[in-house]
Amino acid sequence: MSGQQDGFALGVDLGTSNTVAVLRRPDGRTRPLLVDGQPILPSGVYADADGQLHVGRDAQRLAQVDPDRYEPNPKRRVDEAAVLLGDRRLSPAELLAAVLFTVAEAAVGAVGFLPPAVVTCPATWDADRRQVLADALALAGWPSAAEHTMSGPIPPGTRLLREPVAAARYYTEVLRRPVPVGDAVAVFDFGGGTLDVALVRNEGADPWGDSGFTVVSCGGLDDLGGLDLDAALVELLGERIAAAHPAEWARLTQPQNATQWRDRLRFLENVRGAKEMLSRATVAPVAVPGVEAAVPLTREELEGVATPLLRRAVTETRRVVSAAGLTPERLAGLFLVGGSSRIPLVARLLHAELGVAPTVLEQPELPVAEGALTDLPLRRTGATPVPRVPVPDSPDGGPTPQLLGAGAPATPLAGPAGAPPLGPAGTVPA
């Protein structure tokens, strides 16, 4: 009889602003993995004075007390030697490991162990950046990284997969959109921190049975994402607020104490919420700390500040398509993923400028994580089961969570040899 792990798998989209994981059960059903009851985990990390790293909404709440100890977008710091949070210097791998550990704990809480997993990374990440991700997996106690290529079967471990390949597989295998062998689909990944554009060609199944999508052209804009739209809206609203309430605006733009920093963070969150609401409504109120009446923001105003930024995105998409020797009309499809692609203007501009009707989902945050699951197909009936490894008791008397890579033995949820054990839920010693 197969062990209880058979058929379980986890796909993880480790994002700049938010991280999403999708869990697949043995019957093939998928659902987002909930962390603190929510399907989307903010990727921010907070380092407290006691050496613990807090992730997600806990980190956001703690940042209201001491913002200097908070990094909201660890993935943007991947090229740096160290990141200073308060009085602690942390490597980018340590920050990403804290996020991965939180995902692992949520998976263990949901099914009792960490299933075989696929973690995605941008197509533009070179070997050095992918090594940072591999180091983060090791620090978080996951099985070692194993990258998919077309040159041979994937060794055991946590699989790394390019984000646009995961999206293209979702496009063809979940949405059932046709991409004939030899044709290509463009993936427009517009997230909170960056824009990534890639052209992915269907090369046909490789000799090892994997769907052979290959990135043939990629690019993007590291300085364009939902955060940059937020900044443009803050500038627009600031002109109106400063004219009517100059003292309150000065406190928001140049906070001098913890209370004023909390007000600033609250205001930025209100702006982001209004932007998201304008995907569904034509007007949204923006509450301003210290000001009695909310400031209305219209979709027309959002599109006015967003259009120049999004035209850069359209230009970059056209460049990536051209770099592959194609024109837009020869694409098999244009697939929009990432939370910021929900803004209606994004699809409208791409359609108008490229002449290709984009495909965008109601929840564009999910396709990359769910598409990654195709790298771990369900076992066929009669396949050799993965043996279940007994779980030893932990020192506190509770069960030690298991980590199961694809064919890898179970290992405790801890860092590499010589590293301190990881802390309680949502935390990791710095």
Backbone hydrogen bonds in HBPLUS format (Angstrom, degrees):
<---DONOR---> <-ACCEPTOR-->    atom                        ^
c    i                          cat <-CA-CA->   ^        H-A-AA   ^      H-
h    n   atom  resd res      DA  || num        DHA   H-A  angle D-A-AA Bond
n    s   type  num  typ     dist DA aas  dist angle  dist       angle   num
A0006-ASP N   A0003-GLY O   3.21 MM   3  5.82 158.7  2.25 116.9 122.1     1
A0008-PHE N   A0005-GLN O   3.06 MM   3  5.62 157.7  2.11 132.5 139.6     2
A0009-ALA N   A0024-ARG O   3.12 MM  15  5.16 145.0  2.25 137.2 140.6     3
A0024-ARG N   A0009-ALA O   2.84 MM  15  5.16 171.3  1.85 155.7 156.3     4
A0010-LEU N   A0116-PRO O   2.98 MM 106  6.30 146.6  2.09 152.0 158.8     5
A0118-VAL N   A0010-LEU O   2.88 MM 108  6.35 149.3  1.98 160.3 169.8     6
A0011-GLY N   A0022-VAL O   2.94 MM  11  5.21 167.7  1.95 153.2 157.0     7
A0022-VAL N   A0011-GLY O   2.82 MM  11  5.21 155.6  1.88 149.5 157.9     8
A0012-VAL N   A0118-VAL O   2.86 MM 106  6.18 156.1  1.92 164.0 169.4     9
A0120-THR N   A0012-VAL O   2.99 MM 108  6.32 161.4  2.02 172.0 177.1    10
A0013-ASP N   A0020-VAL O   2.77 MM   7  5.23 175.6  1.77 170.9 172.1    11
A0020-VAL N   A0013-ASP O   3.09 MM   7  5.23 159.0  2.14 139.0 143.6    12
A0043-SER N   A0017-SER O   2.83 MM  26  5.28 172.3  1.84 125.8 128.2    13
A0019-THR N   A0041-LEU O   2.68 MM  22  5.08 162.0  1.71 149.6 155.8    14
A0041-LEU N   A0019-THR O   2.95 MM  22  5.08 170.3  1.96 161.6 158.9    15
A0033-LEU N   A0021-ALA O   2.78 MM  12  5.39 173.5  1.78 141.1 142.8    16
A0023-LEU N   A0031-ARG O   2.88 MM   8  5.57 160.4  1.92 167.2 160.9    17
A0031-ARG N   A0023-LEU O   3.03 MM   8  5.57 147.8  2.14 146.8 156.9    18
A0025-ARG N   A0029-ARG O   2.92 MM   4  5.54 164.1  1.95 163.6 168.4    19
A0028-GLY N   A0025-ARG O   2.84 MM   3  5.46 161.4  1.87 127.2 130.5    20
A0035-VAL N   A0038-GLN O   2.83 MM   3  5.28 164.0  1.85 150.2 148.3    21
A0038-GLN N   A0035-VAL O   3.07 MM   3  5.28 163.8  2.10 108.4 113.6    22
A0056-GLY N   A0044-GLY O   3.14 MM  12  5.57 145.6  2.26 153.4 155.0    23
A0045-VAL N   A0071-GLU O   2.91 MM  26  5.37 155.8  1.97 143.0 147.6    24
A0071-GLU N   A0045-VAL O   2.87 MM  26  5.37 163.4  1.90 157.7 163.2    25
A0046-TYR N   A0054-HIS O   2.81 MM   8  5.02 158.8  1.85 146.6 153.1    26
A0054-HIS N   A0046-TYR O   2.74 MM   8  5.02 163.3  1.77 150.0 155.3    27
A0047-ALA N   A0069-ARG O   2.94 MM  22  5.41 157.4  1.99 152.9 158.0    28
A0048-ASP N   A0052-GLN O   2.91 MM   4  5.56 162.1  1.94 167.3 168.4    29
A0051-GLY N   A0048-ASP O   3.22 MM   3  5.73 165.4  2.25 117.5 118.9    30
A0430-ALA N   A0051-GLY O   2.30 MM 379  4.88 156.8  1.35 153.3 158.9    31
A0053-LEU N   A0428-VAL O   2.66 MM 375  4.94 136.8  1.84 127.0 141.6    32
A0428-VAL N   A0053-LEU O   3.05 MM 375  4.94 126.0  2.35 118.7 133.3    33
A0060-GLN N   A0056-GLY O   3.01 MM   4  6.41 151.7  2.09 147.2 155.9    34
A0061-ARG N   A0057-ARG O   2.94 MM   4  6.17 156.2  1.99 147.6 153.2    35
A0062-LEU N   A0058-ASP O   2.96 MM   4  6.20 165.2  1.98 153.2 157.1    36
A0063-ALA N   A0059-ALA O   2.93 MM   4  6.03 144.0  2.06 143.3 153.1    37
A0064-GLN N   A0061-ARG O   3.14 MM   3  5.54 148.0  2.25 105.5 114.5    38
A0065-VAL N   A0062-LEU O   2.97 MM   3  5.50 152.1  2.05 112.2 120.5    39
A0066-ASP N   A0062-LEU O   3.31 MM   4  6.73 157.6  2.36 148.6 154.4    40
A0069-ARG N   A0066-ASP O   3.18 MM   3  5.97 166.9  2.20 123.2 127.2    41
A0070-TYR N   A0067-PRO O   3.06 MM   3  5.33 156.2  2.12 121.3 121.0    42
A0086-GLY N   A0068-ASP O   2.93 MM  18  5.28 136.1  2.12 126.9 120.1    43
A0076-ARG N   A0073-ASN O   3.04 MM   3  5.67 145.5  2.16 117.8 126.7    44
A0077-ARG N   A0074-PRO O   2.90 MM   3  5.32 155.5  1.97 112.0 120.2    45
A0078-VAL N   A0075-LYS O   3.41 MM   3  5.38 158.1  2.46 110.6 109.3    46
A0080-GLU N   A0077-ARG O   3.06 MM   3  5.56 165.1  2.08 119.8 124.6    47
A0083-VAL N   A0090-LEU O   2.63 MM   7  5.18 155.4  1.69 148.3 156.8    48
A0090-LEU N   A0083-VAL O   2.88 MM   7  5.18 171.8  1.89 144.9 146.3    49
A0085-LEU N   A0088-ARG O   2.82 MM   3  5.29 165.0  1.84 162.8 165.0    50
A0088-ARG N   A0085-LEU O   3.04 MM   3  5.29 165.5  2.06 125.2 128.7    51
A0094-GLU N   A0091-SER O   3.01 MM   3  5.24 124.0  2.34 102.3 116.1    52
A0095-LEU N   A0091-SER O   3.21 MM   4  6.66 153.8  2.29 151.5 158.5    53
A0096-LEU N   A0092-PRO O   2.97 MM   4  6.24 168.0  1.98 156.9 159.5    54
A0097-ALA N   A0093-ALA O   2.82 MM   4  5.89 146.5  1.93 140.8 151.1    55
A0098-ALA N   A0094-GLU O   3.12 MM   4  6.34 145.0  2.25 139.7 147.0    56
A0100-LEU N   A0096-LEU O   2.97 MM   4  6.29 164.2  2.00 153.1 157.4    57
A0101-PHE N   A0097-ALA O   2.79 MM   4  5.93 154.0  1.86 149.8 156.8    58
A0102-THR N   A0098-ALA O   3.17 MM   4  6.35 154.5  2.24 139.8 145.8    59
A0103-VAL N   A0099-VAL O   3.08 MM   4  6.45 154.4  2.14 149.2 156.1    60
A0104-ALA N   A0100-LEU O   2.90 MM   4  6.16 159.3  1.94 148.7 154.6    61
A0105-GLU N   A0101-PHE O   2.91 MM   4  6.20 160.0  1.95 153.5 158.0    62
A0106-ALA N   A0102-THR O   3.09 MM   4  6.32 153.1  2.16 143.2 150.2    63
A0107-ALA N   A0103-VAL O   2.98 MM   4  6.30 153.1  2.05 150.1 157.6    64
A0108-VAL N   A0104-ALA O   2.86 MM   4  6.15 160.8  1.90 154.5 160.0    65
A0109-GLY N   A0105-GLU O   2.86 MM   4  6.04 155.0  1.92 144.3 151.6    66
A0110-ALA N   A0106-ALA O   2.99 MM   4  6.19 134.5  2.20 136.1 148.1    67
A0110-ALA N   A0107-ALA O   3.06 MM   3  5.02 125.7  2.37  92.2 106.7    68
A0111-VAL N   A0107-ALA O   2.95 MM   4  6.19 162.9  1.98 160.4 162.6    69
A0112-GLY N   A0108-VAL O   2.67 MM   4  4.43 139.8  1.82 126.4 134.0    70
A0114-LEU N   A0402-GLN O   2.72 MM 288  5.92 158.7  1.77 143.6 151.2    71
A0404-LEU N   A0114-LEU O   2.91 MM 290  5.78 157.7  1.96 151.7 158.0    72
A0159-ARG N   A0117-ALA O   3.08 MM  42  6.38 148.0  2.18 160.4 151.3    73
A0119-VAL N   A0159-ARG O   2.80 MM  40  6.18 162.7  1.83 172.2 171.6    74
A0161-LEU N   A0119-VAL O   3.11 MM  42  6.31 150.4  2.20 140.1 145.3    75
A0121-CYS N   A0161-LEU O   3.02 MM  40  6.31 141.0  2.18 144.3 150.9    76
A0163-GLU N   A0121-CYS O   2.75 MM  42  5.41 152.0  1.82 150.9 151.1    77
A0125-TRP N   A0122-PRO O   3.26 MM   3  5.52 163.9  2.29 106.9 111.8    78
A0130-ARG N   A0126-ASP O   2.99 MM   4  6.26 162.7  2.02 156.9 162.5    79
A0131-GLN N   A0127-ALA O   2.90 MM   4  6.03 138.4  2.08 138.7 149.9    80
A0132-VAL N   A0128-ASP O   3.17 MM   4  6.55 144.0  2.31 140.3 148.9    81
A0132-VAL N   A0129-ARG O   3.10 MM   3  5.12 121.2  2.46  94.0 108.3    82
A0133-LEU N   A0129-ARG O   3.20 MM   4  6.64 153.0  2.27 145.6 152.1    83
A0134-ALA N   A0130-ARG O   2.89 MM   4  6.22 153.6  1.96 144.0 151.7    84
A0135-ASP N   A0131-GLN O   2.79 MM   4  6.04 155.0  1.85 149.7 156.3    85
A0136-ALA N   A0132-VAL O   2.90 MM   4  6.16 149.7  2.00 143.3 152.0    86
A0137-LEU N   A0133-LEU O   2.97 MM   4  6.29 154.8  2.03 150.0 156.1    87
A0138-ALA N   A0134-ALA O   3.10 MM   4  6.41 156.3  2.16 145.3 151.3    88
A0139-LEU N   A0135-ASP O   2.90 MM   4  6.18 161.2  1.94 152.2 157.3    89
A0140-ALA N   A0136-ALA O   2.94 MM   4  6.10 147.9  2.04 146.8 155.4    90
A0142-TRP N   A0137-LEU O   2.90 MM   5  5.18 150.5  1.99 161.1 155.4    91
A0141-GLY N   A0138-ALA O   3.06 MM   3  5.13 156.7  2.11 103.3 110.6    92
A0158-THR N   A0144-SER O   2.82 MM  14  5.79 140.9  1.97 134.1 144.7    93
A0146-ALA N   A0158-THR O   2.77 MM  12  5.69 145.4  1.88 145.8 143.3    94
A0160-LEU N   A0146-ALA O   2.95 MM  14  5.98 145.4  2.07 129.4 134.6    95
A0148-HIS N   A0160-LEU O   3.35 MM  12  6.44 166.4  2.37 167.5 163.8    96
A0165-VAL N   A0162-ARG O   3.14 MM   3  5.41 125.8  2.45 104.1 117.8    97
A0166-ALA N   A0162-ARG O   3.13 MM   4  6.52 158.3  2.18 155.3 161.5    98
A0167-ALA N   A0163-GLU O   2.95 MM   4  6.28 157.0  2.01 152.9 159.9    99
A0168-ALA N   A0164-PRO O   2.84 MM   4  6.00 155.5  1.90 142.2 148.9   100
A0169-ARG N   A0165-VAL O   2.97 MM   4  6.20 153.1  2.04 147.6 154.5   101
A0170-TYR N   A0166-ALA O   3.05 MM   4  6.34 152.6  2.13 144.8 152.1   102
A0171-TYR N   A0167-ALA O   2.91 MM   4  6.17 156.6  1.97 148.3 155.2   103
A0172-THR N   A0168-ALA O   3.04 MM   4  6.32 150.4  2.13 145.5 152.0   104
A0173-GLU N   A0169-ARG O   2.70 MM   4  5.60 165.2  1.73 153.5 158.9   105
A0174-VAL N   A0170-TYR O   2.94 MM   4  4.95 149.2  2.04 123.8 132.5   106
A0175-LEU N   A0170-TYR O   3.00 MM   5  6.43 160.9  2.04 164.5 169.7   107
A0177-ARG N   A0171-TYR O   3.05 MM   6  5.87 165.6  2.07 148.9 149.4   108
A0183-ASP N   A0180-PRO O   2.87 MM   3  5.42 162.5  1.90 137.4 141.9   109
A0182-GLY N   A0202-ASN O   2.68 MM  20  5.42 167.9  1.69 156.8 160.9   110
A0202-ASN N   A0183-ASP O   2.92 MM  19  5.87 164.4  1.94 177.9 176.8   111
A0332-ALA N   A0184-ALA O   2.79 MM 148  5.65 171.2  1.80 168.7 166.4   112
A0185-VAL N   A0200-VAL O   2.93 MM  15  5.45 155.5  1.99 150.7 152.1   113
A0200-VAL N   A0185-VAL O   2.95 MM  15  5.45 177.6  1.95 155.2 155.8   114
A0186-ALA N   A0333-GLY O   2.98 MM 147  6.26 165.4  2.00 154.2 151.2   115
A0335-PHE N   A0186-ALA O   2.82 MM 149  6.19 164.5  1.85 171.3 171.8   116
A0187-VAL N   A0198-ALA O   2.81 MM  11  5.31 167.4  1.83 161.3 165.7   117
A0198-ALA N   A0187-VAL O   3.04 MM  11  5.31 153.7  2.11 144.9 152.8   118
A0188-PHE N   A0335-PHE O   2.85 MM 147  6.05 169.5  1.86 159.2 162.6   119
A0337-VAL N   A0188-PHE O   2.98 MM 149  6.21 164.8  2.00 146.1 149.3   120
A0189-ASP N   A0196-ASP O   2.78 MM   7  5.03 164.2  1.81 174.6 169.0   121
A0196-ASP N   A0189-ASP O   2.90 MM   7  5.03 165.1  1.92 144.4 149.5   122
A0190-PHE N   A0337-VAL O   2.91 MM 147  6.29 151.8  1.99 159.4 150.1   123
A0340-SER N   A0190-PHE O   3.01 MM 150  5.38 129.2  2.28 148.0 157.4   124
A0191-GLY N   A0194-THR O   3.09 MM   3  5.63 151.1  2.17 174.4 174.7   125
A0226-GLY N   A0191-GLY O   2.90 MM  35  6.17 157.5  1.95 135.7 143.2   126
A0227-LEU N   A0192-GLY O   2.74 MM  35  5.50 164.4  1.76 153.9 150.8   127
A0195-LEU N   A0221-LEU O   3.07 MM  26  5.11 162.4  2.10 140.4 145.6   128
A0221-LEU N   A0195-LEU O   2.86 MM  26  5.11 145.7  1.98 132.0 142.4   129
A0197-VAL N   A0219-GLY O   3.07 MM  22  5.33 169.7  2.08 122.3 125.7   130
A0219-GLY N   A0197-VAL O   2.82 MM  22  5.33 149.1  1.92 163.6 165.0   131
A0199-LEU N   A0217-SER O   2.72 MM  18  5.15 164.2  1.75 158.7 160.5   132
A0216-VAL N   A0199-LEU O   2.92 MM  17  5.81 158.1  1.97 159.3 166.6   133
A0201-ARG N   A0214-THR O   2.83 MM  13  5.33 158.7  1.87 159.0 153.7   134
A0214-THR N   A0201-ARG O   2.93 MM  13  5.33 156.9  1.98 147.0 154.1   135
A0203-GLU N   A0212-GLY O   2.71 MM   9  5.01 160.0  1.75 147.1 150.7   136
A0206-ASP N   A0210-ASP O   2.99 MM   4  5.63 158.2  2.04 159.9 164.0   137
A0209-GLY N   A0206-ASP O   3.02 MM   3  5.58 162.5  2.05 127.4 126.7   138
A0213-PHE N   A0211-SER O   3.05 MM   2  6.02 135.7  2.25 104.6  92.9   139
A0224-LEU N   A0221-LEU O   3.38 MM   3  5.49 153.6  2.45 113.0 110.4   140
A0228-ASP N   A0225-GLY O   2.99 MM   3  5.38 130.4  2.24 107.3 119.8   141
A0229-LEU N   A0225-GLY O   3.25 MM   4  6.72 148.6  2.35 148.9 157.9   142
A0230-ASP N   A0226-GLY O   2.95 MM   4  6.24 152.9  2.02 146.5 154.4   143
A0231-ALA N   A0227-LEU O   2.96 MM   4  6.27 152.1  2.04 141.3 148.4   144
A0232-ALA N   A0228-ASP O   3.09 MM   4  6.31 151.6  2.17 139.8 146.6   145
A0233-LEU N   A0229-LEU O   3.00 MM   4  6.30 152.3  2.08 147.6 155.1   146
A0234-VAL N   A0230-ASP O   2.85 MM   4  6.16 154.3  1.92 152.5 160.1   147
A0235-GLU N   A0231-ALA O   3.04 MM   4  6.28 156.4  2.09 144.8 150.6   148
A0236-LEU N   A0232-ALA O   3.05 MM   4  6.32 155.5  2.11 142.5 149.1   149
A0237-LEU N   A0233-LEU O   2.84 MM   4  6.07 173.7  1.84 159.8 160.7   150
A0238-GLY N   A0234-VAL O   2.75 MM   4  5.75 148.2  1.85 143.7 153.8   151
A0239-GLU N   A0235-GLU O   3.30 MM   4  6.54 145.9  2.43 142.9 148.2   152
A0240-ARG N   A0237-LEU O   3.06 MM   3  5.33 119.6  2.44 101.8 116.1   153
A0241-ILE N   A0237-LEU O   2.86 MM   4  6.14 164.6  1.89 159.4 164.6   154
A0242-ALA N   A0238-GLY O   2.80 MM   4  5.70 165.9  1.82 147.9 152.6   155
A0243-ALA N   A0239-GLU O   3.35 MM   4  6.30 147.6  2.47 129.9 137.4   156
A0244-ALA N   A0240-ARG O   3.33 MM   4  6.56 152.9  2.41 143.0 148.9   157
A0245-HIS N   A0241-ILE O   2.61 MM   4  5.47 159.0  1.65 160.3 167.3   158
A0249-TRP N   A0245-HIS O   3.06 MM   4  6.27 161.4  2.09 158.9 164.7   159
A0250-ALA N   A0246-PRO O   2.99 MM   4  6.12 154.1  2.06 145.6 152.4   160
A0251-ARG N   A0247-ALA O   3.15 MM   4  6.44 151.0  2.24 144.8 151.7   161
A0252-LEU N   A0248-GLU O   3.11 MM   4  6.43 145.4  2.24 141.5 150.9   162
A0252-LEU N   A0249-TRP O   3.11 MM   3  5.03 119.2  2.50  91.9 107.0   163
A0253-THR N   A0249-TRP O   2.95 MM   4  6.19 150.4  2.04 151.8 159.4   164
A0254-GLN N   A0250-ALA O   2.90 MM   4  5.79 145.3  2.02 143.6 152.1   165
A0261-TRP N   A0257-ASN O   2.97 MM   4  6.26 150.0  2.06 150.4 159.9   166
A0262-ARG N   A0258-ALA O   2.92 MM   4  6.18 155.0  1.98 148.3 154.5   167
A0263-ASP N   A0259-THR O   3.03 MM   4  6.33 152.5  2.10 144.3 151.9   168
A0264-ARG N   A0260-GLN O   2.96 MM   4  6.21 150.3  2.05 141.9 149.8   169
A0265-LEU N   A0261-TRP O   2.98 MM   4  6.27 166.3  1.99 154.5 157.0   170
A0266-ARG N   A0262-ARG O   2.92 MM   4  6.07 155.4  1.98 146.8 154.1   171
A0267-PHE N   A0263-ASP O   2.92 MM   4  6.10 153.4  1.99 144.9 151.9   172
A0268-LEU N   A0264-ARG O   2.95 MM   4  6.27 163.7  1.97 155.9 159.6   173
A0269-GLU N   A0265-LEU O   3.00 MM   4  6.20 153.9  2.07 144.5 151.6   174
A0270-ASN N   A0266-ARG O   2.93 MM   4  6.18 147.4  2.04 143.0 152.3   175
A0270-ASN N   A0267-PHE O   3.05 MM   3  4.96 115.5  2.49  92.0 108.1   176
A0271-VAL N   A0267-PHE O   2.92 MM   4  6.28 151.5  2.01 152.0 159.7   177
A0272-ARG N   A0268-LEU O   3.03 MM   4  6.28 162.1  2.06 147.2 151.7   178
A0273-GLY N   A0269-GLU O   2.92 MM   4  6.13 157.6  1.97 147.1 153.3   179
A0274-ALA N   A0270-ASN O   2.96 MM   4  6.15 153.2  2.03 143.7 150.7   180
A0275-LYS N   A0271-VAL O   2.97 MM   4  6.26 158.1  2.02 151.4 157.3   181
A0276-GLU N   A0272-ARG O   3.08 MM   4  6.38 159.1  2.13 149.6 154.4   182
A0277-MET N   A0273-GLY O   2.93 MM   4  6.15 153.0  2.00 145.1 153.1   183
A0278-LEU N   A0274-ALA O   3.00 MM   4  6.24 143.1  2.14 146.8 156.0   184
A0279-SER N   A0276-GLU O   3.12 MM   3  5.53 161.3  2.16 109.3 115.1   185
A0280-ARG N   A0277-MET O   2.86 MM   3  5.51 158.0  1.91 117.1 124.4   186
A0281-ALA N   A0277-MET O   2.88 MM   4  6.02 137.9  2.06 143.2 155.8   187
A0299-ARG N   A0282-THR O   2.88 MM  17  5.00 155.5  1.94 135.2 133.1   188
A0284-ALA N   A0297-LEU O   2.78 MM  13  5.27 156.2  1.83 152.8 161.2   189
A0297-LEU N   A0284-ALA O   2.79 MM  13  5.27 151.2  1.87 148.9 158.7   190
A0286-VAL N   A0295-VAL O   2.80 MM   9  5.02 141.5  1.95 129.6 142.4   191
A0295-VAL N   A0286-VAL O   2.86 MM   9  5.02 164.1  1.89 143.1 138.7   192
A0291-VAL N   A0288-VAL O   2.93 MM   3  5.43 159.6  1.97 145.4 145.4   193
A0302-LEU N   A0298-THR O   3.02 MM   4  6.39 158.3  2.07 148.3 154.5   194
A0303-GLU N   A0299-ARG O   2.84 MM   4  6.08 165.9  1.86 155.6 158.8   195
A0304-GLY N   A0300-GLU O   2.90 MM   4  6.07 139.6  2.07 137.9 149.4   196
A0305-VAL N   A0301-GLU O   3.20 MM   4  6.53 154.0  2.27 151.5 154.9   197
A0306-ALA N   A0302-LEU O   2.88 MM   4  5.97 145.6  2.00 146.7 157.9   198
A0307-THR N   A0303-GLU O   2.95 MM   4  5.64 150.0  2.04 140.3 144.2   199
A0309-LEU N   A0306-ALA O   3.07 MM   3  5.33 116.0  2.50 105.2 120.8   200
A0310-LEU N   A0306-ALA O   2.84 MM   4  6.01 163.8  1.86 163.6 169.2   201
A0311-ARG N   A0307-THR O   2.91 MM   4  6.04 142.8  2.05 152.4 161.4   202
A0312-ARG N   A0309-LEU O   3.13 MM   3  5.42 131.9  2.37 100.9 113.0   203
A0314-VAL N   A0310-LEU O   2.97 MM   4  6.37 150.6  2.06 147.5 154.9   204
A0315-THR N   A0311-ARG O   2.94 MM   4  6.17 161.5  1.98 147.3 152.1   205
A0316-GLU N   A0312-ARG O   2.95 MM   4  6.18 155.8  2.01 146.2 152.6   206
A0317-THR N   A0313-ALA O   2.96 MM   4  6.19 151.8  2.04 144.1 152.0   207
A0318-ARG N   A0314-VAL O   2.96 MM   4  6.26 161.5  1.99 153.3 157.7   208
A0319-ARG N   A0315-THR O   3.00 MM   4  6.25 152.1  2.08 143.8 151.8   209
A0320-VAL N   A0316-GLU O   2.98 MM   4  6.24 159.6  2.02 151.0 155.4   210
A0321-VAL N   A0317-THR O   3.05 MM   4  6.29 162.3  2.08 153.1 157.5   211
A0322-SER N   A0318-ARG O   2.94 MM   4  6.12 161.0  1.98 148.0 153.5   212
A0323-ALA N   A0319-ARG O   2.84 MM   4  6.05 148.9  1.94 147.9 156.7   213
A0324-ALA N   A0321-VAL O   3.18 MM   3  5.46 144.3  2.31 102.9 112.8   214
A0326-LEU N   A0321-VAL O   3.30 MM   5  5.67 158.7  2.35 147.8 146.0   215
A0325-GLY N   A0322-SER O   2.85 MM   3  5.09 159.6  1.89 113.5 117.8   216
A0330-ARG N   A0327-THR O   2.92 MM   3  5.63 159.1  1.97 124.9 131.7   217
A0331-LEU N   A0328-PRO O   3.09 MM   3  5.53 168.0  2.10 117.9 120.8   218
A0359-THR N   A0334-LEU O   2.83 MM  25  6.18 157.8  1.88 164.3 171.3   219
A0336-LEU N   A0359-THR O   2.85 MM  23  5.95 178.5  1.85 164.8 165.1   220
A0338-GLY N   A0364-PRO O   2.82 MM  26  5.15 157.2  1.87 134.0 126.6   221
A0341-SER N   A0338-GLY O   3.03 MM   3  5.70 154.0  2.10 120.1 127.7   222
A0342-ARG N   A0339-GLY O   3.25 MM   3  5.85 164.0  2.28 114.1 118.2   223
A0343-ILE N   A0340-SER O   3.32 MM   3  6.03 166.9  2.33 116.6 119.3   224
A0346-VAL N   A0343-ILE O   3.02 MM   3  5.75 147.0  2.13 124.2 131.9   225
A0348-ARG N   A0344-PRO O   3.24 MM   4  6.47 163.7  2.26 151.7 156.7   226
A0349-LEU N   A0345-LEU O   2.92 MM   4  5.99 167.1  1.94 153.0 155.3   227
A0350-LEU N   A0346-VAL O   3.12 MM   4  6.32 168.6  2.14 152.8 156.2   228
A0351-HIS N   A0347-ALA O   2.95 MM   4  6.02 160.7  1.99 148.0 153.6   229
A0352-ALA N   A0348-ARG O   2.91 MM   4  6.06 162.9  1.94 149.0 154.1   230
A0353-GLU N   A0349-LEU O   2.87 MM   4  5.93 162.0  1.90 153.7 158.3   231
A0354-LEU N   A0350-LEU O   2.88 MM   4  5.65 158.8  1.93 144.4 150.7   232
A0355-GLY N   A0351-HIS O   2.86 MM   4  5.00 139.9  2.03 127.6 136.6   233
A0366-LEU N   A0363-GLN O   3.27 MM   3  6.15 170.6  2.28 127.1 128.7   234
A0370-GLU N   A0366-LEU O   3.06 MM   4  6.17 170.9  2.06 165.9 168.8   235
A0371-GLY N   A0367-PRO O   2.69 MM   4  5.58 154.0  1.75 143.8 152.3   236
A0372-ALA N   A0368-VAL O   3.01 MM   4  6.11 139.0  2.18 139.6 149.3   237
A0373-LEU N   A0370-GLU O   3.11 MM   3  5.46 143.8  2.25 105.2 114.9   238
A0374-THR N   A0371-GLY O   3.15 MM   3  5.76 158.6  2.19 114.3 120.0   239
A0375-ASP N   A0372-ALA O   3.03 MM   3  5.80 166.8  2.05 121.6 125.9   240
A0376-LEU N   A0373-LEU O   2.92 MM   3  5.47 163.3  1.95 116.6 122.1   241
A0383-ALA N   A0380-ARG O   3.04 MM   3  5.68 152.3  2.12 144.5 142.4   242
A0394-SER N   A0398-GLY O   2.79 MM   4  5.47 166.3  1.80 167.8 172.7   243
A0397-GLY N   A0394-SER O   2.88 MM   3  5.38 162.2  1.91 122.9 125.9   244
A0403-LEU N   A0411-THR O   3.10 MM   8  5.23 123.6  2.43 136.5 151.5   245
A0407-GLY N   A0405-GLY O   2.78 MM   2  5.74 101.6  2.40 120.5 104.7   246
A0408-ALA N   A0405-GLY O   3.20 MM   3  4.69 158.3  2.25  94.4 100.9   247
A0414-ALA N   A0412-PRO O   2.80 MM   2  5.56 122.3  2.13 114.1  97.0   248
A0419-ALA N   A0416-PRO O   2.94 MM   3  5.55 161.5  1.98 141.3 144.3   249
A0427-THR N   A0424-PRO O   2.83 MM   3  5.48 152.8  1.91 152.1 150.7   250
